[in-house]
Amino acid sequence: MSTAAALDYEAAMRLAVEHADLVKGATYPNPPVGAVILDSAGRVVGVGGTGPAGSAHAEVVALRRAGSLAAGGTAVVTLEPCNHHGKTPPCVDALLDARIVSVVYAVADPNPVAAGGAARLAAAGVRVVHGVEADLVAAGPLREWLHKQRTGLPHVTWKYATSIDGRSAAADGSSQWISSEAARADLHRRRAAADAIVVGTGTVLADDPALTARLADGSLAERQPLRVVVGKREIPSEAQVLNDDSRTMVIRTHDPAEVLKALSDRTDVLLEGGPTLAGAFLRAGAIDRILAYVAPILLGGPITAVDDVGVPSIARALKWRYDGIERVGPDLLLSLVPR
Ligand SMILES: NC(=O)c1ccc[n+]([C@@H]2O[C@H](COP(=O)([O-])OP(=O)(O)OC[C@H]3O[C@@H](n4cnc5c(N)ncnc54)[C@H](OP(=O)(O)O)[C@@H]3O)[C@@H](O)[C@H]2O)c1
């Protein structure tokens, strides 16, 4: 593969991010990394993303595609190339064997076992540039994995659909569907990349959701997240969440910390519960990102998107900041992180 135009490092990194996004959700326990190989003239000669666990890392996938055109070229990678022998040999060896002369990466590997790749490359005479589009990568494909490395806990995204007046259901409890078909398709893509979807028993009893990731034609996506139901009430055996489309874990607790502990082997968790569970997670400081699909409708009534979050007065409001605002069909998708 070869494209005529030469890419600068930033543009090549953005292409690497696209390839990382394509493998997001399918690489556990490895991080979803993207890589681009530029030949000596700066033209793209190979691209790739990390394969499923135990298979090739992104650099190796991209190098294979580049073949002999990699020699004398540059590897542009979203994460510092690894320097350790896990299920596959170190990426640093593959880069040196391919006679890459420059390595550009966005984010340093915080994992002490795998780190040291940049230093070894530099010691071998390779020119190393780091920090290119680092914010884009850290807030994008590597967000959840970096959080897990830092905290040891899964990254929790609270997703909800709301009317512009902050209601998550109409007065009779019906909430399907507040958001548009386009917003739901966007959510299903995110579900397919997540490791687990968490709801409370209240949502199961009210809506009987299947909590699967589905494609536009309604069929099941290849990869299904674990479904998790939190609460002490029994759920009916015929509930869709117990069907054979994916695995389901029922956690009989009201404590968000126990939920996170039960999911400690996961990285990317989507909280899709109703106002009770969302309030409990917010009070516990257990939400790392909010994704709100805001539909241009008004519902009024008593069912708000979130119950008590432990804020007695305006001065104690939980403070978040927008890190993304996009239109999804007729709706807005607001992305927020703690301030
Ligand atoms: N618009 C949206 O995005 C959206 C998303 C989900 C749901 N909804 C709507 O939300 C409504 C259901 O709300 P909901 O609040 O009942 O759903 P929920 O938050 O999913 O479930 C509530 C249940 O979770 C359990 N629970 C877990 N931790 C708890 C804690 N710390 N404190 C108290 N209970 C805890 C309790 O079950 P036990 O009593 O069994 O212990 C509680 O009854 C429905 O109308 C649904 O349509 C809307």
PDBQT file of the ligand as one rigid body, heavy atoms in Angstrom, charges set to zero:
ROOT
HETATM    1  N1  LIG A 401     -33.154   7.574  29.746  1.00  0.00    +0.000 N 
HETATM    2  C1  LIG A 401     -32.254   6.724  30.111  1.00  0.00    +0.000 C 
HETATM    3  O1  LIG A 401     -31.106   6.789  29.655  1.00  0.00    +0.000 OA
HETATM    4  C2  LIG A 401     -32.620   5.639  31.074  1.00  0.00    +0.000 A 
HETATM    5  C3  LIG A 401     -31.690   4.640  31.345  1.00  0.00    +0.000 A 
HETATM    6  C4  LIG A 401     -32.058   3.662  32.261  1.00  0.00    +0.000 A 
HETATM    7  C5  LIG A 401     -33.305   3.706  32.861  1.00  0.00    +0.000 A 
HETATM    8  N2  LIG A 401     -34.169   4.691  32.561  1.00  0.00    +0.000 N 
HETATM    9  C6  LIG A 401     -35.488   4.775  33.212  1.00  0.00    +0.000 C 
HETATM   10  O2  LIG A 401     -35.276   4.792  34.594  1.00  0.00    +0.000 OA
HETATM   11  C7  LIG A 401     -36.391   4.190  35.259  1.00  0.00    +0.000 C 
HETATM   12  C8  LIG A 401     -35.876   3.158  36.241  1.00  0.00    +0.000 C 
HETATM   13  O3  LIG A 401     -35.178   3.865  37.240  1.00  0.00    +0.000 OA
HETATM   14  P1  LIG A 401     -34.459   3.162  38.442  1.00  0.00    +0.000 P 
HETATM   15  O4  LIG A 401     -33.806   4.227  39.219  1.00  0.00    +0.000 OA
HETATM   16  O5  LIG A 401     -35.412   2.259  39.139  1.00  0.00    +0.000 OA
HETATM   17  O6  LIG A 401     -33.404   2.225  37.682  1.00  0.00    +0.000 OA
HETATM   18  P2  LIG A 401     -31.982   1.703  38.137  1.00  0.00    +0.000 P 
HETATM   19  O7  LIG A 401     -31.187   2.785  38.782  1.00  0.00    +0.000 OA
HETATM   20  O8  LIG A 401     -31.376   1.048  36.950  1.00  0.00    +0.000 OA
HETATM   21  O9  LIG A 401     -32.332   0.578  39.205  1.00  0.00    +0.000 OA
HETATM   22  C9  LIG A 401     -32.640   0.897  40.525  1.00  0.00    +0.000 C 
HETATM   23  C10 LIG A 401     -32.411  -0.291  41.412  1.00  0.00    +0.000 C 
HETATM   24  O10 LIG A 401     -31.025  -0.550  41.530  1.00  0.00    +0.000 OA
HETATM   25  C11 LIG A 401     -30.767  -1.150  42.783  1.00  0.00    +0.000 C 
HETATM   26  N3  LIG A 401     -29.705  -0.377  43.428  1.00  0.00    +0.000 N 
HETATM   27  C12 LIG A 401     -28.399  -0.558  43.150  1.00  0.00    +0.000 A 
HETATM   28  N4  LIG A 401     -27.643   0.270  43.880  1.00  0.00    +0.000 NA
HETATM   29  C13 LIG A 401     -28.473   0.999  44.653  1.00  0.00    +0.000 A 
HETATM   30  C14 LIG A 401     -28.283   2.007  45.622  1.00  0.00    +0.000 A 
HETATM   31  N5  LIG A 401     -27.065   2.422  45.970  1.00  0.00    +0.000 N 
HETATM   32  N6  LIG A 401     -29.360   2.541  46.193  1.00  0.00    +0.000 NA
HETATM   33  C15 LIG A 401     -30.589   2.138  45.874  1.00  0.00    +0.000 A 
HETATM   34  N7  LIG A 401     -30.842   1.155  44.962  1.00  0.00    +0.000 NA
HETATM   35  C16 LIG A 401     -29.783   0.589  44.361  1.00  0.00    +0.000 A 
HETATM   36  C17 LIG A 401     -32.082  -1.168  43.541  1.00  0.00    +0.000 C 
HETATM   37  O11 LIG A 401     -32.619  -2.431  43.272  1.00  0.00    +0.000 OA
HETATM   38  P3  LIG A 401     -33.168  -3.453  44.394  1.00  0.00    +0.000 P 
HETATM   39  O12 LIG A 401     -34.371  -2.787  44.980  1.00  0.00    +0.000 OA
HETATM   40  O13 LIG A 401     -33.504  -4.652  43.578  1.00  0.00    +0.000 OA
HETATM   41  O14 LIG A 401     -32.092  -3.699  45.364  1.00  0.00    +0.000 OA
HETATM   42  C18 LIG A 401     -32.868  -0.101  42.823  1.00  0.00    +0.000 C 
HETATM   43  O15 LIG A 401     -34.251  -0.289  42.951  1.00  0.00    +0.000 OA
HETATM   44  C19 LIG A 401     -37.259   3.604  34.184  1.00  0.00    +0.000 C 
HETATM   45  O16 LIG A 401     -38.335   4.479  33.956  1.00  0.00    +0.000 OA
HETATM   46  C20 LIG A 401     -36.346   3.571  32.976  1.00  0.00    +0.000 C 
HETATM   47  O17 LIG A 401     -37.084   3.679  31.782  1.00  0.00    +0.000 OA
HETATM   48  C21 LIG A 401     -33.859   5.659  31.676  1.00  0.00    +0.000 A 
ENDROOT
TORSDOF 0
